[in-house]
């Protein structure tokens, strides 16, 4: 029976570069286990260095499905030079731009999960535009502007299967968090107001919604 991540998986998650707190990671893992029972892939938008991908991949391994993760690996707005979340070690010295793909690959290798993940390298709307397969879970954790959060929702939420889960990270209702979490919050509200999704759990800034109707 699928179970919580083993200590070595949790240790790999906590050692990886990234911003997701452990409590939210465990909630994501639990949701991914539930969604994996549908027998459909689990998809993440916003890979960064693979911290949350570890937990999706572990759930995918346990349930016999595949984890998919979408990112252009050039960093989102708040990760660029001069911003609070910039990590200089992620900059490719040859071209002077961020490239988190090598770090992501090392993260998966160290966790022993490479065989359970397919990395889709490119911009989310471009990939979503030709995607045609149903998904058991869509985890939105990409850019925090309205343009990017809305694009991720409109591109990927339609592919959540009946009974599947839509998970949204960095949902902050307080207007003081305009840059870090108001766009995901607005997407979350839109999902609820659509009548297509019903909230099942909330863990800090992580919201889990189940598809219970058609549309987005």
C-alpha positions as CSV (number, residue, x, y, z in Angstrom):
1,X,0.0,0.0,0.0
2,X,1.4,3.5,-0.8
3,X,2.9,5.2,2.2
4,X,4.5,8.4,3.4
5,X,8.0,9.0,2.1
6,X,10.8,7.0,3.7
7,X,13.4,8.8,5.7
8,X,16.0,8.8,2.9
9,X,13.4,10.4,0.5
10,X,12.5,13.1,3.0
11,X,16.2,13.7,3.7
12,X,16.8,14.1,-0.1
13,X,13.9,16.6,-0.3
14,X,15.2,18.6,2.6
15,X,18.7,18.7,1.2
16,X,17.6,19.9,-2.2
17,X,17.6,23.5,-3.3
18,X,14.2,25.0,-3.2
19,X,11.6,26.8,-1.1
20,X,8.9,24.3,-0.2
21,X,8.6,23.7,3.6
22,X,8.4,20.2,4.8
23,X,4.8,20.3,6.0
24,X,3.6,21.4,2.6
25,X,5.8,18.8,0.9
26,X,4.2,16.1,2.9
27,X,0.8,17.3,2.0
28,X,1.8,17.3,-1.7
29,X,3.2,13.8,-1.4
30,X,-0.1,12.6,0.2
31,X,-2.1,14.2,-2.6
32,X,0.2,12.7,-5.2
33,X,-0.3,9.2,-3.7
34,X,-4.1,9.6,-3.9
35,X,-4.0,10.9,-7.4
36,X,-1.5,8.2,-8.5
37,X,-4.2,5.6,-7.8
38,X,-6.1,6.9,-10.9
39,X,-3.2,5.4,-13.0
40,X,-2.5,8.7,-14.7
41,X,0.7,10.8,-14.8
42,X,1.3,13.5,-12.1
43,X,2.4,16.8,-13.6
44,X,4.3,19.7,-11.9
45,X,4.6,23.2,-13.4
46,X,7.8,24.8,-12.0
47,X,10.6,22.4,-11.4
48,X,13.4,24.8,-10.3
49,X,16.0,22.4,-8.8
50,X,13.7,19.5,-8.1
51,X,12.9,19.8,-4.4
52,X,9.2,19.1,-4.8
53,X,9.8,16.8,-7.8
54,X,11.4,14.3,-5.4
55,X,8.1,13.8,-3.6
56,X,6.1,13.6,-6.7
57,X,8.5,11.1,-8.1
58,X,8.4,9.0,-5.0
59,X,4.6,9.0,-5.1
60,X,4.7,8.1,-8.8
61,X,7.1,5.2,-8.1
62,X,4.8,3.9,-5.3
63,X,1.7,4.0,-7.5
64,X,3.2,2.8,-10.8
65,X,2.8,6.0,-12.8
66,X,5.2,8.7,-14.1
67,X,5.9,12.2,-12.7
68,X,6.2,15.0,-15.3
69,X,7.8,18.3,-14.5
70,X,7.7,21.4,-16.7
71,X,10.2,24.3,-16.6
72,X,12.3,26.4,-18.9
73,X,15.0,26.3,-16.2
74,X,15.9,30.0,-16.7
75,X,14.3,31.0,-13.4
76,X,11.1,32.9,-12.6
77,X,10.9,36.6,-12.0
78,X,11.9,36.6,-8.3
79,X,14.9,34.3,-9.0
80,X,16.7,36.7,-11.3
81,X,19.9,38.6,-10.3
82,X,19.1,41.4,-7.9
83,X,16.0,39.8,-6.4
84,X,15.5,38.1,-3.0
85,X,15.4,34.5,-4.2
86,X,18.4,34.7,-6.6
87,X,21.0,32.0,-6.1
88,X,24.2,32.9,-8.0
89,X,25.3,29.2,-8.1
90,X,22.5,28.5,-10.6
91,X,24.0,30.9,-13.2
92,X,25.7,29.3,-16.2
93,X,29.1,31.2,-16.3
94,X,29.4,30.6,-20.0
95,X,26.2,32.4,-21.0
96,X,25.5,34.5,-17.9
97,X,21.9,33.2,-17.5
98,X,20.3,31.0,-14.9
99,X,20.2,27.3,-15.8
100,X,18.8,25.1,-13.1
101,X,18.5,22.0,-15.2
102,X,21.9,20.5,-14.2
103,X,21.1,21.0,-10.5
104,X,17.7,19.4,-11.0
105,X,19.3,16.3,-12.7
106,X,21.8,15.9,-9.8
107,X,18.9,16.2,-7.3
108,X,17.0,13.3,-8.9
109,X,20.2,11.2,-9.3
110,X,21.1,11.6,-5.6
111,X,17.5,10.6,-4.7
112,X,17.6,7.6,-7.0
113,X,14.4,8.7,-8.8
114,X,15.6,9.5,-12.3
115,X,13.7,6.6,-13.8
116,X,10.4,7.9,-12.5
117,X,10.5,11.4,-13.9
118,X,10.2,12.9,-17.4
119,X,11.5,16.5,-17.6
120,X,9.7,18.7,-20.1
121,X,12.1,21.6,-20.8
122,X,10.3,24.6,-22.2
123,X,7.8,27.3,-21.4
124,X,4.6,26.0,-19.8
125,X,2.1,27.6,-22.3
126,X,4.1,26.2,-25.3
127,X,4.0,22.7,-23.9
128,X,0.4,22.9,-22.7
129,X,-0.7,24.0,-26.2
130,X,0.0,20.5,-27.6
131,X,-0.7,18.4,-24.6
132,X,-3.6,16.0,-25.1
133,X,-3.4,13.4,-22.3
134,X,-5.4,13.3,-19.1
135,X,-3.5,13.8,-15.8
136,X,-4.2,12.5,-12.3
137,X,-2.6,15.6,-10.7
138,X,-1.5,19.0,-11.8
139,X,0.7,21.0,-9.4
140,X,0.9,24.7,-10.2
141,X,4.1,26.1,-8.7
142,X,5.5,28.3,-11.5
143,X,5.8,32.1,-12.0
144,X,4.0,34.4,-9.6
145,X,2.7,37.0,-12.0
146,X,-0.9,36.9,-13.1
147,X,0.2,36.3,-16.6
148,X,2.2,33.2,-15.7
149,X,-0.1,31.8,-13.0
150,X,-3.2,32.2,-15.2
151,X,-1.3,30.7,-18.2
152,X,-0.4,27.7,-16.1
153,X,-4.0,27.3,-14.9
154,X,-5.6,27.7,-18.3
155,X,-3.0,25.5,-20.0
156,X,-3.0,22.6,-17.6
157,X,-6.2,22.5,-15.4
158,X,-8.3,21.3,-18.4
159,X,-6.3,18.1,-18.4
160,X,-7.0,17.1,-14.8
161,X,-9.1,14.0,-15.1
162,X,-12.4,13.5,-13.3
163,X,-11.6,12.8,-9.7
164,X,-8.0,14.1,-10.2
165,X,-6.4,16.8,-8.2
166,X,-5.3,20.3,-8.8
167,X,-2.7,21.5,-6.3
168,X,-1.7,25.2,-6.1
169,X,1.3,26.4,-4.1
170,X,2.0,29.8,-2.6
171,X,-1.6,30.7,-2.0
172,X,-1.5,33.9,0.2
173,X,-4.8,35.7,0.7
174,X,-3.3,38.7,2.4
175,X,-2.7,41.6,-0.1
176,X,0.6,42.3,1.6
177,X,1.8,39.2,-0.3
178,X,1.0,40.7,-3.7
179,X,4.3,39.7,-5.3
180,X,4.7,36.3,-3.7
181,X,1.2,34.8,-3.6
182,X,-1.6,36.9,-4.8
183,X,-1.6,35.6,-8.4
184,X,-1.8,32.0,-7.2
185,X,-4.5,33.0,-4.8
186,X,-6.5,34.5,-7.6
187,X,-6.1,31.3,-9.6
188,X,-7.2,29.3,-6.6
189,X,-10.4,31.5,-6.3
190,X,-11.0,31.1,-10.0
191,X,-10.8,27.3,-9.7
192,X,-13.3,27.3,-6.8
193,X,-15.7,29.7,-8.5
194,X,-15.6,27.6,-11.7
195,X,-17.6,24.9,-10.0
196,X,-15.2,22.4,-11.6
197,X,-13.1,22.0,-8.4
198,X,-13.8,21.4,-4.8
199,X,-11.2,22.1,-2.1
200,X,-10.1,19.0,-0.1
201,X,-7.2,20.2,2.1
202,X,-5.2,23.3,2.9
203,X,-1.7,23.1,4.4
204,X,-0.2,26.6,5.0
205,X,0.1,28.0,1.4
206,X,-0.7,24.7,-0.3
207,X,-4.2,24.0,-1.6
208,X,-5.5,20.7,-2.9
209,X,-8.7,20.7,-5.0
210,X,-10.5,17.7,-6.6
211,X,-12.1,17.9,-10.0
212,X,-15.8,17.3,-9.4
213,X,-17.2,18.9,-12.5
214,X,-16.5,20.0,-16.1
215,X,-14.6,23.1,-17.2
216,X,-12.0,25.4,-15.5
